[in-house]
Amino acid sequence: MAAPMRLRVLLFDVAVLLCFSANGSAGPLPLVINTWPFTNATLKAWSEIQTGSYLDALVAGCSECESQQCDGTVGYGGSPDEIGETTLDAMIMDGETHDVGSVGDLRRVKNAIGVARAVMDYTQHTLLVGESAKDFAVEMGFKEESLTTNRSAEIHSSWLQNKCQPNYRQNVSPDPTKSCGPYKPSSKLFTHRDFVKPIHRWNHDTIGMVVVDKDGKTGSGTSTNGLSHKVPGRVGDSPIVGAGSYASGGVGGAAATGDGDIMMRFLPSFNAVMMMANGDTPQKAAEKSIMPIIKAYPKFVGAVIAANTKGTYGAACHGLGSPFKFSVRSPDTPTVTVIEQPCI
Ligand code: SD4
């Protein structure tokens, strides 16, 4: 976006209004930036980066959201699937080495970002999924326990009472817009492109974080419980490299939140980092990364944050119905800062 952006800045504990330009903020390092006003996660990562590595900061920040069940959409006890189970997706990427660890459809282990880090540290693989990811986690010392809470059980039973609406099946019978399953393929296929998922602030958030250390080394991470009432086995964009997040040494990192079924078809985080590598500001790169998605899916709901290794950052969003809020901490912000980014 060429014209100056009006970014409203909300400061916690400090009554100061900062003005940001179209290019976001350029500040000294280190930098922690993450999706949504998950400020405790930002602060946890900020505290870790003072003495630890950027990878440790990512794990600490995302783990904080998992244990605090940020918005009910990160960690245990949220987004029950069709059978009422909470499953988790997470990833961590080291931009300096391009090492990645990720988990999809992780069951019965709370610390998904911790397991993702273990995949990176203790295997030569990139992505583990489902029951086998849980077995790996247990082998690596993570506790196996139920992720169901009273709240997630209630969400699931109201969904059943509501004839399983909203519902993500299509081309099946009985009609999934009116009835629960079990379903069978229907003889006729119809196009589903205009369908808008019931995604909003309180049912569908992900923590996506980029950390740049004081020497400009960078990494990215995500953690989410995905989408409420998803078809069991569904994995979103969050653990997919280049979709949920991406980082590249000497350039920067990006992370995404929103409709992962759509976003993973466009790799917006990878695109944002490549655009920064080609000279775009993080703000411009974030905007450009979601443009192809909007073109193909005009009702797309989601957002991308981006930061470069100099400490400049930006964000872009579409379809949220209100500005996208994201959290930042750097020596330039007197404390953790929540920025509101109007959507395209
Ligand atoms: C997913 N992208 O599983 C995640 C969820 C999310 O805002 O970010 N919601 O599709």
Boltz pocket constraint, residues with backbone or C-beta under 6 A from the ligand:
constraints:
  - pocket:
      binder: B
      contacts: [[A, 204], [A, 205], [A, 206], [A, 224], [A, 225], [A, 226], [A, 227], [A, 235], [A, 236], [A, 237], [A, 238], [A, 256], [A, 257], [A, 258], [A, 259], [A, 260], [A, 261]]
      max_distance: 6.0
